[in-house]
Amino acid sequence: MRVAHVVSVNVARARANPDPRALSKVTGIDKVAVTEPVMVRAPGPMHGGMGSGLVGDIIGNQKFHGGDDQAVYAYAREDLDGWESRLQRTLSSGIFGENLTTVGIDVTGARIGDRWHVGTDGLVLEVSAPRTPCRTFSAFLELRHWINTFTQAGKPGAYLRVISPGTVRAGDAITIDRRSDHDVTIGLVFRARMSEPELLPQLLVADALSAELLAYARRRLTANDG
């Protein structure tokens, strides 16, 4: 069994947003691997904060992206390899906009609130939410119906918040410091948000779920009760 680790650390190359209807004309979705250590710290609020948790990374649209609950985005290399086979194209690490491309850890099966100790410099991250696909993602990959395809696959990758700052670099080991005592996984939250609203009540036990998704679940459930 392979030891879970970071296979690639990726930061943005700022580029024009390929979606002509996007609110932001610049996007940081185009991320490339770096070899030097990158400092990771809590970026502050989504609106008015520093955007990404990685120093030197860029968030183009801080109305919907970035902030403490979306400080770091992780995607499994194993899932990228699956997409390569399905799409019949090469997918470099970082192409989904992920900061950390991982190996050996079940990102879709990660529970909200799980804590990952990354590397040897004290970096601790907490699983907070799944990624939801947007038009910029689709336009960047130049794939028609990509949002539906990505949603149906149910492998969204995970956002993480920063519990303890530190540096990260390719090759850093990932260990789960704390495993949540519920069964609310990244995959379950994604399905509840995107396609199976009947699962929304299950999300309420996950206190570490992002504030936006907790508010969304409560709002939908209150509306249904009314």
Sequence and secondary structure as in RCSB ss.txt:
>XXXX:A:sequence
MRVAHVVSVNVARARANPDPRALSKVTGIDKVAVTEPVMVRAPGPMHGGMGSGLVGDIIGNQKFHGGDDQAVYAY
AREDLDGWESRLQRTLSSGIFGENLTTVGIDVTGARIGDRWHVGTDGLVLEVSAPRTPCRTFSAFLELRHWINTF
TQAGKPGAYLRVISPGTVRAGDAITIDRRSDHDVTIGLVFRARMSEPELLPQLLVADALSAELLAYARRRLTAND
G
>XXXX:A:secstr
    EEEEEEEE  EE S TT S SEE   EEEE S EEE     TTTS SSSBTT   S TTTS SGGGSEEEE
EHHHHHHHHHHHTS   TTTTS SEEEESS STT BTT EEEETTTTEEEEEEEE    HHHHHHHT TTHHHHH
HHHT   EEEEEEE EEE TT BEEEEE  SS  BHHHHHHHHHT GGGHHHHTT TTS HHHHHHHHHHHHHHH
 
